[in-house]
Amino acid sequence: MRLNLSDQPVTAELLAEVLRRTGSARIAVNGTSMHPTLQMGWRVFLRPATGDDLRPGEIAVFRTEHHLTIHRLVWIEKGPAGTTLVFRGDYNRLRERVPPSAVVARVVAVEVPGARRGMEKVVALEGDALSMFYGACWSIHRLLRPILPAPAPSGASPGPFGRAARALLAAAERGLSYLLPGRR
């Protein structure tokens, strides 16, 4: 979900500076990749965060080459080259890998428009089905890491067990997406 801001790189720097000086920011979102958790036209409340502060399942703002994006952290890859954060939108199956330094903020609440102007309500983002799922998968992985086989090199075929595990996790993601609140 791209933010309703210009595509200039300076926008990310301005947002980071506002967060550093004030400790919070509120911005409007545009796009459907986080639907139904975040919907077009809603405003999100941000708190400063770094990639090291995040846990799988949390929603964060990160910078890419030309814009800011709001997606959910689904995995943390640790390898010889360092740490990589894996994000995806709730309605988008594409995963984005970014360095921890790309994270600008954590989404802590959302302002939902009311039936009339002035009737908006602010709702804290608490653990939903997907955040609990990603958190549980990450915790289980950390416990089982010593007995799990080494991951396949980048670009290599995952093999039948890897493909089955991916299919099972993808089906769980799709199923849990239906449990997300449609309208807050």
Residue pairs with C-beta under 8 A, 6 or more apart in sequence:
1 29
1 30
1 31
1 32
1 33
1 34
1 38
1 69
1 70
1 71
1 89
2 30
2 31
2 67
2 68
2 69
3 27
3 28
3 29
3 30
3 61
3 67
3 68
3 69
3 70
4 27
4 28
4 29
4 30
5 11
5 15
5 27
5 67
5 68
7 66
7 67
9 63
9 66
11 67
11 68
12 63
12 68
12 104
15 25
15 27
15 46
15 61
15 68
15 104
15 105
16 48
16 104
18 25
19 25
19 46
19 47
19 48
19 104
19 105
20 48
23 47
23 48
24 45
24 46
24 47
25 45
25 46
25 105
26 43
26 44
26 45
26 46
26 111
27 43
27 44
27 46
28 41
28 42
28 43
29 38
29 39
29 40
29 41
29 42
29 43
29 44
29 70
30 40
30 41
31 40
32 39
32 40
32 91
33 71
33 89
33 90
33 91
33 92
34 59
34 70
34 71
34 72
34 89
34 90
34 91
34 92
35 90
35 91
36 90
36 91
36 180
36 181
36 182
36 183
37 59
37 72
37 90
37 125
37 128
37 130
37 180
37 181
38 44
38 59
38 70
38 107
38 110
41 113
42 110
42 111
42 112
42 113
43 110
43 111
44 70
44 107
44 109
44 110
44 111
45 107
45 108
45 109
45 110
45 111
45 122
46 61
46 104
46 105
46 106
46 107
46 108
47 105
47 106
47 108
48 104
48 105
48 106
49 60
49 103
49 104
49 105
49 106
50 100
50 101
50 103
51 62
51 83
51 85
51 98
51 99
51 100
51 101
51 102
51 103
52 83
52 100
53 103
53 106
54 60
54 73
54 85
54 103
54 106
55 73
55 135
55 138
56 73
56 74
56 75
56 76
56 134
56 135
56 137
56 138
57 72
57 73
57 74
57 127
57 130
57 131
57 132
57 133
57 134
57 135
57 138
58 72
58 73
58 106
58 107
58 131
59 70
59 71
59 72
59 73
59 106
59 107
59 125
60 70
60 71
60 72
60 73
60 87
60 103
60 104
60 105
60 106
60 107
61 68
61 69
61 70
61 103
61 104
61 105
61 106
61 107
62 68
62 69
62 71
62 85
62 87
62 98
62 102
62 103
62 104
63 69
63 102
63 104
64 96
64 98
64 102
68 104
69 87
69 96
70 107
71 87
71 88
71 89
71 92
71 96
72 87
72 88
72 89
72 90
72 130
72 131
72 134
73 85
73 86
73 87
73 134
74 86
74 87
74 88
74 95
74 134
75 85
75 86
75 134
75 137
75 138
76 83
76 84
76 85
76 86
76 138
77 83
77 84
77 85
77 86
77 97
78 84
82 99
83 99
83 100
84 97
84 98
84 99
85 97
85 98
85 99
85 100
85 102
85 103
86 95
86 96
86 97
87 95
87 96
87 97
87 98
88 94
88 95
88 96
90 130
90 177
90 180
91 177
93 170
107 125
108 124
108 125
109 122
109 123
109 124
109 125
110 122
110 123
110 125
110 184
111 120
111 121
111 122
111 123
112 120
112 121
112 122
112 123
112 183
112 184
113 119
113 120
114 120
114 121
121 184
123 184
127 135
128 179
128 180
128 181
129 176
129 179
129 180
130 173
130 176
130 177
130 180
133 172
133 173
133 176
137 169
141 148
152 158
152 159
152 162
158 165
158 166
